[in-house]
């Protein structure tokens, strides 16, 4: 089922006595999250973003689930929260620790009860995510770990599958297309009124059966098929930086992008080593 999303300043939510708001599934009061969603929708309206959402009914109305999202730009997580509002729920996203360290974004991320990820020591964030899932929360993850410069689905890390298996909750694949046009790695942000179309698809739940390696392979294949489906109805500008090489765009191929990521990782490691030696 496809849903055209029209934005205004109103936010749908589950009302409790006294006018407070909570997540249907967890019963946790969410006044800050509700306010942030309202502000985000106002920004989307001002930017003229045109959303098409398909499969929002696949978000479970209750109980925990891992929301696995592809990663093409810095605004992905704000768009990924839209389909979960169909059953009036919220997502706890796993985000890098640096976002929480910021004086601006840090207080907001903590108030929304998102999960900080220290890439040098990720055990604590993993355990926190599993605990959230067991309590019936939706946890959002980027299984690709970093932004895909090729805008294809990269090789996935196994964390999403492992936490789903440990918490015994399904994985809900979600693919977003068009977000890279707003703000992606290596290119200027376009946060004005761009009227950019953004397509979002929610896939069928993947049950936590079998080993994590097999589940990760299944998740990637599912997300690749979903991406191809979204791209069929999307108008792509030949040669544009945000269009994959496979579709005649200027983005690097998946192999070229992987090489760029590896070189960047080596540079960061060398820089950290130099700083530690001082």
C-alpha positions as CSV (number, residue, x, y, z in Angstrom):
1,X,0.0,0.0,0.0
2,X,1.3,3.4,-0.9
3,X,0.7,6.5,1.2
4,X,1.2,10.1,0.2
5,X,2.3,12.0,3.2
6,X,1.0,15.6,3.6
7,X,2.7,17.6,6.4
8,X,1.3,20.2,8.7
9,X,2.1,21.3,12.2
10,X,-0.1,18.7,13.8
11,X,1.3,15.5,15.3
12,X,-0.8,12.4,15.8
13,X,-0.2,10.7,19.2
14,X,-1.7,8.5,21.8
15,X,-3.3,10.7,24.4
16,X,-3.3,9.9,28.1
17,X,-5.4,11.5,30.8
18,X,-4.2,15.0,31.3
19,X,-3.1,15.5,27.7
20,X,0.2,13.7,28.0
21,X,1.5,11.5,25.2
22,X,3.0,8.0,25.2
23,X,4.2,5.3,22.9
24,X,1.3,2.9,22.3
25,X,3.6,-0.1,22.8
26,X,5.8,0.9,25.7
27,X,3.6,3.3,27.6
28,X,6.5,5.7,28.1
29,X,5.5,9.3,28.1
30,X,7.1,11.1,25.1
31,X,6.4,14.9,25.3
32,X,9.8,15.9,24.0
33,X,9.7,13.4,21.1
34,X,6.3,14.6,20.1
35,X,7.5,18.2,20.1
36,X,10.5,17.3,18.0
37,X,8.4,15.5,15.5
38,X,6.1,18.5,15.1
39,X,9.1,20.7,14.5
40,X,10.6,18.3,12.0
41,X,7.3,18.1,10.0
42,X,7.2,21.9,9.9
43,X,10.8,21.9,8.4
44,X,9.8,19.2,5.9
45,X,6.8,21.3,4.8
46,X,9.0,24.5,4.4
47,X,11.5,22.5,2.4
48,X,8.7,21.2,0.2
49,X,9.8,17.6,0.6
50,X,7.4,15.2,-1.2
51,X,7.2,11.9,0.6
52,X,5.8,8.6,-0.7
53,X,5.6,5.9,1.9
54,X,4.9,2.3,1.0
55,X,4.3,-0.5,3.5
56,X,3.9,1.5,6.7
57,X,1.3,-1.0,7.9
58,X,4.2,-3.5,8.3
59,X,5.4,-1.6,11.4
60,X,4.2,-3.7,14.4
61,X,1.7,-1.9,16.6
62,X,3.3,-3.3,19.7
63,X,6.4,-5.2,20.7
64,X,10.1,-4.8,20.0
65,X,11.6,-4.8,16.5
66,X,14.9,-3.8,14.8
67,X,14.3,-1.1,12.2
68,X,17.1,-1.6,9.6
69,X,17.6,1.4,7.4
70,X,19.8,2.0,4.5
71,X,22.2,5.0,4.9
72,X,22.6,7.5,2.0
73,X,22.6,10.8,3.9
74,X,22.8,12.7,7.1
75,X,19.0,13.2,7.3
76,X,18.0,9.5,6.9
77,X,17.0,9.0,10.5
78,X,14.5,12.0,10.5
79,X,12.7,10.5,7.5
80,X,12.9,6.9,8.8
81,X,10.7,8.0,11.7
82,X,7.7,8.8,9.5
83,X,6.4,5.3,8.8
84,X,6.4,4.3,12.5
85,X,3.9,7.1,13.2
86,X,1.2,5.1,11.4
87,X,0.8,2.9,14.5
88,X,1.8,5.9,16.6
89,X,5.2,4.6,17.7
90,X,8.7,6.0,18.2
91,X,12.1,4.8,17.3
92,X,15.3,4.7,19.4
93,X,18.1,5.2,16.9
94,X,21.6,4.1,17.4
95,X,23.9,7.0,16.5
96,X,27.6,7.7,16.9
97,X,28.8,9.0,20.2
98,X,30.0,12.3,18.7
99,X,26.4,13.3,18.1
100,X,25.7,12.9,21.8
101,X,28.8,14.9,22.8
102,X,27.6,18.0,20.9
103,X,26.3,20.8,23.1
104,X,23.5,21.3,20.6
105,X,22.4,17.8,19.5
106,X,23.5,15.9,22.6
107,X,20.7,17.1,25.0
108,X,18.1,16.4,22.3
109,X,19.4,12.9,21.5
110,X,19.4,12.0,25.2
111,X,15.9,13.4,25.8
112,X,14.6,11.2,22.9
113,X,16.4,8.2,24.5
114,X,18.4,7.4,21.5
115,X,21.4,5.1,21.9
116,X,25.0,6.4,21.7
117,X,27.5,4.2,19.8
118,X,31.2,4.3,20.6
119,X,32.7,2.6,17.6
120,X,35.9,1.7,19.6
121,X,33.9,0.0,22.3
122,X,30.4,-0.9,21.1
123,X,29.4,-3.5,23.7
124,X,27.5,-1.1,25.9
125,X,25.4,0.3,23.1
126,X,24.7,-3.2,21.8
127,X,23.5,-4.3,25.3
128,X,21.4,-1.2,25.6
129,X,19.7,-1.8,22.3
130,X,18.9,-5.4,23.2
131,X,17.4,-4.2,26.5
132,X,15.2,-1.7,24.7
133,X,14.1,-4.4,22.3
134,X,13.2,-6.7,25.1
135,X,11.1,-4.0,26.7
136,X,9.1,-3.7,23.5
137,X,10.8,-0.7,21.9
138,X,11.6,-0.1,18.2
139,X,15.4,0.3,17.7
140,X,16.7,1.9,14.5
141,X,20.0,0.9,13.1
142,X,22.1,1.5,10.0
143,X,23.4,-2.0,9.2
144,X,25.8,-0.5,6.6
145,X,27.4,1.4,9.5
146,X,28.4,4.4,7.4
147,X,26.9,6.4,4.5
148,X,27.1,4.6,1.2
149,X,28.8,6.9,-1.2
150,X,27.7,4.7,-4.1
151,X,24.1,4.9,-2.9
152,X,23.9,1.1,-3.3
153,X,23.4,-1.2,-0.4
154,X,26.8,-1.9,1.1
155,X,27.9,-5.1,2.8
156,X,26.0,-5.2,6.1
157,X,27.4,-5.6,9.6
158,X,25.9,-8.4,11.6
159,X,24.8,-6.3,14.6
160,X,21.2,-5.9,13.5
161,X,20.8,-9.6,13.1
162,X,22.6,-10.5,16.3
163,X,20.5,-8.2,18.5
164,X,17.3,-9.4,16.8
165,X,18.2,-13.0,17.6
166,X,19.2,-12.2,21.2
167,X,16.0,-10.2,21.9
168,X,13.9,-12.6,19.8
169,X,12.3,-9.8,17.8
170,X,11.8,-9.3,14.0
171,X,13.9,-7.1,11.7
172,X,11.9,-4.6,9.7
173,X,13.8,-3.6,6.6
174,X,13.3,0.0,5.6
175,X,14.8,1.7,2.4
176,X,14.8,5.4,1.7
177,X,15.6,6.9,-1.7
178,X,16.1,10.6,-2.4
179,X,17.5,11.6,1.0
180,X,21.0,11.9,-0.5
181,X,19.8,14.8,-2.5
182,X,19.2,16.8,0.7
183,X,22.5,16.2,2.4
184,X,25.1,13.5,1.9
185,X,28.8,13.0,2.5
186,X,31.1,15.1,0.5
187,X,28.5,17.5,-1.0
188,X,26.8,20.7,0.3
189,X,23.6,20.4,2.2
190,X,20.4,21.5,0.4
191,X,18.1,22.5,3.3
192,X,16.2,25.2,1.5
193,X,13.0,24.7,-0.4
194,X,14.0,22.1,-3.0
195,X,10.7,20.2,-3.4
196,X,12.8,17.0,-3.4
197,X,10.8,13.7,-3.7
198,X,11.7,11.1,-1.1
199,X,10.5,7.6,-1.4
200,X,10.3,5.3,1.7
201,X,9.5,1.5,1.6
202,X,8.9,-0.8,4.6
203,X,9.5,-4.4,4.0
204,X,8.0,-7.6,5.4
205,X,9.3,-8.5,8.9
206,X,12.2,-10.9,8.9
207,X,12.0,-13.4,11.8
208,X,15.1,-14.0,13.9
209,X,15.6,-17.6,12.8
210,X,18.9,-19.1,11.9
211,X,22.5,-17.8,12.4
212,X,23.3,-14.1,12.3
213,X,25.4,-14.6,9.1
214,X,22.4,-16.0,7.2
215,X,20.0,-13.5,8.5
216,X,22.4,-10.7,7.5
217,X,22.6,-12.0,3.9
218,X,18.8,-12.2,3.8
219,X,18.5,-8.7,5.1
220,X,20.9,-7.3,2.5
221,X,19.2,-9.1,-0.4
222,X,15.8,-7.9,0.8
223,X,17.0,-4.3,1.0
224,X,18.6,-4.5,-2.4
225,X,15.3,-5.6,-4.0
226,X,13.4,-2.9,-2.1
227,X,15.9,-0.3,-3.4
228,X,15.5,-1.4,-7.0
229,X,11.7,-1.3,-6.6
230,X,11.8,2.3,-5.3
231,X,14.2,3.4,-8.1
232,X,11.8,2.2,-10.8
233,X,9.3,5.0,-10.1
234,X,11.9,7.7,-9.4
235,X,13.2,10.2,-12.0
236,X,17.0,10.2,-12.1
237,X,19.1,13.0,-13.6
238,X,21.8,11.6,-15.9
239,X,25.3,12.3,-14.5
240,X,24.0,13.8,-11.2
241,X,26.2,13.1,-8.1
242,X,23.3,11.6,-6.3
243,X,22.5,9.0,-8.9
244,X,24.2,5.6,-8.8
245,X,26.7,4.8,-11.6
246,X,24.5,1.8,-12.4
247,X,21.7,4.3,-13.4
248,X,24.0,6.6,-15.4
249,X,24.8,8.9,-12.5
250,X,28.0,10.4,-11.2
251,X,28.3,8.5,-8.0
252,X,31.2,6.0,-7.6
253,X,30.6,2.3,-8.1
254,X,30.2,0.2,-5.0
255,X,33.8,-1.1,-5.4
256,X,35.1,2.5,-5.8
257,X,33.2,3.7,-2.8
258,X,34.5,0.8,-0.7
259,X,38.1,1.8,-1.7
260,X,37.4,5.4,-0.7
261,X,36.0,4.3,2.7
262,X,39.0,2.1,3.3
263,X,41.5,4.9,2.5
264,X,39.5,7.2,4.8
265,X,39.6,4.7,7.6
266,X,43.3,4.2,7.3
267,X,43.8,8.0,7.4
268,X,41.7,8.3,10.5
269,X,43.6,5.5,12.2
270,X,46.9,7.0,11.4
271,X,45.7,10.4,12.8
272,X,44.5,8.8,16.0
273,X,47.8,6.9,16.4
274,X,49.7,10.1,15.9
275,X,47.6,11.9,18.5
276,X,48.0,9.1,21.0
277,X,51.8,9.2,20.6
278,X,51.9,12.9,21.7
